[in-house]
Amino acid sequence: MKLTLSKRRKWLIGGAAVLLTATPSFALFGIGDIVFDPTSYASLVSQLTTLQTQYNMLKNNITHFSAKQQWQTTLHALENVNVANMFGETAGMSIALNTNSPGASSTAWKAATVTMNGSAPTYLASQSLGSSRSSQLAMIETADSVSPDCLTAVGQYRAARSENATANSSLLSQQFDGGDSTNSEVQQLNLLNAAEAQRLSEMQSQGTLHACLASQMTVANMERRNAHVEDLNTAVFVQQQRSVNDTSAANESGTWDSYLP
């Protein structure tokens, strides 16, 4: 069945309309099944650019430093303390200062301090709270409590530094290693975590020493406070005695036997 001229014209117009409304694709080299789509090409280029960026980032993450030694420092070891002990007056002191030994600390403190008179409890029992003697006793008892603990803290810190020397050295060696086996991103993050753990341990050990220093300062402040109060109390007592007992030359026949110099 032949198409009339009018029908042919309609088909041509319809085909042209379809071509005009199609996506921006066109055939290459006159071959109809090979089509170039600029939109798809732009998307592909964008994806390749993103992949290249990701690749460069990953490559930089696994690239290691080749000259780390420029940041390397030295961990100074603590030398052991050797306290002289001619007649047993510092028995246990060297052990207390170099090891974690509460028993040695207690023994060393008792051997190095003045022993209280055996009759002191009877005398001190008659002293009221807040008196100079009871305050002296409180200071002595406080010092006897915190000082051995401080000796133990020092010894514990020294012993821990020696025990941790191998772990610190190993971590330092891996941190400054320039090989591929320790320089991936995950490995470096693990080394950072290990360094933070060691830092926390060191801070906790030093915190014990700081607490010891604070307790020793408390005892020292107690002693200084008591000394100043004793001085003020003496001045007040002398003033009271002078107001009651005339110390002028006209009354020198009277004897004043309660004066405190």
Summary of the structure (lengths in Angstrom):
residues: 261
radius of gyration: 44.9
end to end distance: 147.2
largest distance: 165.2
contacts: 587
relative contact order: 0.08
helix: 68%
strand: 3%
